[in-house]
Amino acid sequence: MNNRYCVIMCGGVGSRFWPYSRTDLPKQFIDFFGTGRSLLQMSYDRIQGIVPKENILLVTNRRYAKLIHEQLPDVSDDQILYEPARRNTAPCIAWAAYHINAKNPNAKIMVAPSDHLILKEDEYRRCILRGFDFIENRDVLLTLGIEPNRPETGYGYIQVGDECEGTVKKVKTFTEKPDLELAKVFISTGEFMWNSGMFLWPVKSILAAMRQHASVITDIFETDISAFATDRENEYIESVFPSCPNISIDFAVMEKAPNVYVECVEFGWSDLGTWGALYDNSLKNSEGNVTQKCKALLFNSTDNIIAMKSDKLVVASGLHDYIVADADDVLLIVPKAEEQKIRLYVNEVKLNYGDEYL
Amino acid sequence: MNNRYCVIMCGGVGSRFWPYSRTDLPKQFIDFFGTGRSLLQMSYDRIQGIVPKENILLVTNRRYAKLIHEQLPDVSDDQILYEPARRNTAPCIAWAAYHINAKNPNAKIMVAPSDHLILKEDEYRRCILRGFDFIENRDVLLTLGIEPNRPETGYGYIQVGDECEGTVKKVKTFTEKPDLELAKVFISTGEFMWNSGMFLWPVKSILAAMRQHASVITDIFETDISAFATDRENEYIESVFPSCPNISIDFAVMEKAPNVYVECVEFGWSDLGTWGALYDNSLKNSEGNVTQKCKALLFNSTDNIIAMKSDKLVVASGLHDYIVADADDVLLIVPKAEEQKIRLYVNEVKLNYGDEYL
C-alpha cells in the first residue's frame, strides 16, 4: 500500500456550473447536497484506507490554498501542488507524476477529479482496489469506464475491444463528446463506456507514455529533472510550467497510447459537470422539479432545477425544463437542454463585464 | 381655488406588483422609472397650482407615515388621514369627504390614486381644471374616463351615453373588468372608456350619493358627525372605521348613482397596476425586452420584463413574454399573460409562509 498514491485534481473553475461555481469558490468546494461535506471533501474521504494519507496529493491553484486547508485540515502544504497557470489535465498530471517519481519510482498512481458524485462508495473502493491490483505488475494505463445508461452528449466515450481480463478490457478508441445521434449509436452497439476521467497507472508507465506521445510536455519538465521533490521544485515549476500547452490527458496521451485498458465499473457515478447532471442526481417532487436551498411555489411548472444560494422564496409559473440558478449577484435562467451552452454564456459575461461575475 | 381639495389615496400595498411592491414599501413609494421621484411624489407634484398645498389630503396607513414625511416634507401631519384598517376605496373616500365637509361644506374634491403614471402632465392639468369647472355649480359625480387603445382586461370600463357637454358625457353603466372577448366587444362599439379611478365632485354631492346608495357606510360615519375636524376625530375614526364594509367606491356608489358623468381624457395614462402595464410603458430593446436596474445578457429571449432590485447580472435564454422580478429575498418568474394571477400567488405565499414575504 505504501507505493500507492492518489492525485486529486482540484484547480478547476467548473464554469458549466456558473453562477454557483465561481472563480473564488468553484464547485468542488461547495456542499452541493447539503450533506455537510463538499465534493472535494467527499473525494478525499472515499480514498481513505486505500492510499496512505501522506501519499495523497492535491493539484490546484494557489488562490484555493485557504479553502483547501479549511476543508482538509489533515493535508499539509507539501501535499499540495500549486499550478502557476491553468493548462488542462495533461500538464497537471505530468507534474504530479514527476513529483511522485522523484520520491518513489515504484509508485502506482490513481488520478481522481474532485468534483464528481459517487453514490456507491463501497463499490467504488472495491473497483479502485481491483484497479491497483491490475496495474501492480503491468506497464499499462488504466482508465475507469462507466456503463452508460443513456445517450449522454456531455461525456466522452471509450470504445472497448474484445480482449479482456475480468472487468478490465483493452481500449480500442477514445472519442470526444458525440452529438445525440452518434451517442445513440454508441449505446446501441454495447461497445462504449463513459470516460470517467479517473485513471490508475504506474508512474513509470505514464511518464514513458508521455515521453512518447506528448514530448512537448516532458521536454519542458525535463529541463532540470533533478529539481523535483527538492526545495527548488516550486521555483522551477513557476518558470517552466506556463510554457506547457493547454491540453487534456485524453488528447495528449490516452487517445494515442497502445497500452490503454478500461475497467468497467458501476458505482453510481456522475461527473456533476452540469446543472442537468445535478438535476438527474437530485430528489424530484411529483412535478419533476428539483429545488435547492429555496422555498419554492411553482405553478404549472415541471422538470425544472431551481437553486438559490441564499434561502430565497421563488414563485414561478409556466416554466418547463429550465435551470434557474441565483447566486446573489447573478441570476441564470436557461433551458436545461442548453446547459452545454452555459460556458458560452459565461464567455459573453466575461466579454461584456470582465471578471466581476466569473 | 380655495374651495378645491385633493385627496390622494396612498395606503394600498400594490400586491399585483409583488415582489417589488411590498407591505413595507408599496409601489407608490418606489421610484419606478429612476427619475428621482416616486409615483406618490409625482402625483403630488402634478396638482401643484391647481389645488392649494394645504388643501391636499393623503389617506393612508400609519405604517407609511415615515415614508410620506420623507418623500413629501411639505405635507404636515394634519393633512394625513391614517386609516385604522384597510377597507377599500369607499370608506376611505367617505372619511375624507366627512373630514373636508366639516372644514368647508362648499369644497370641491378631486380624488386621485397615488400610483398611476401620467405622461402628459400639461394635458392632465387642463383636464383637471375643466373637471373642476364642470362640477362647480352642479350636483354631479364626475369620473375621468380614458379613451381605450386596446382590449385591456385589467381595467374596469365605463359605458357612455349620448348626452354630452364638451368632453363630458353622461355615464350609462360602470362595468367590472371584462374577459378578453367582452373587452374586444367594448372597444368595437366605441361606447366604452377605461375607468381611471380619478374623480371630481362637490363634497355635498358625494355625501348625498353615499347616504342614498351606501347608507351602511354613512350610518357608521354619522354616529357622531361633530367629531370630524376636531381633536376627537382620530379617536372616533379608530373606533368606527373598522366596522365599515370592505367595498370600492365604484361598487358602493358609482354603479348606482344616476348623476354620474365622465370626462373623456387622453393624457398618457396607465394605472401601472401590473408588470404588464409597466412593460407597456417602458423603453424596449430591439427584441422587445425591458430591463430595469440590471445588467442583462439575453439569448433567444423576447418581450420580457426583467427587473432586479439590486444591480444584478441576469443571463437568460429561451424566455418569451415573461416577468422576471427579483427583490433580494424573492424571485418571481411568471408569464406576462398571468400577471392578473400574481395576487393569487401572493395569497399562496401568505398561506404557506405568513407575512414574511408580503
Interface residues (C-beta under 8 A of the other chain):
Chain A: P19 K295 L297 F299 M308 S310 K312 L313 V314 V315 A316 S317 G318 L319 Y322 V324 D326 D329 V330 L331 L332 I333 V334 P335 E338 K341 Y345 E348 V349 N352 Y353 Y357
Chain B: P19 K295 L297 F299 M308 S310 K312 L313 V314 V315 A316 S317 G318 L319 Y322 V324 D326 D329 V330 L331 L332 I333 V334 P335 E338 K341 Y345 E348 V349 N352 Y353 Y357
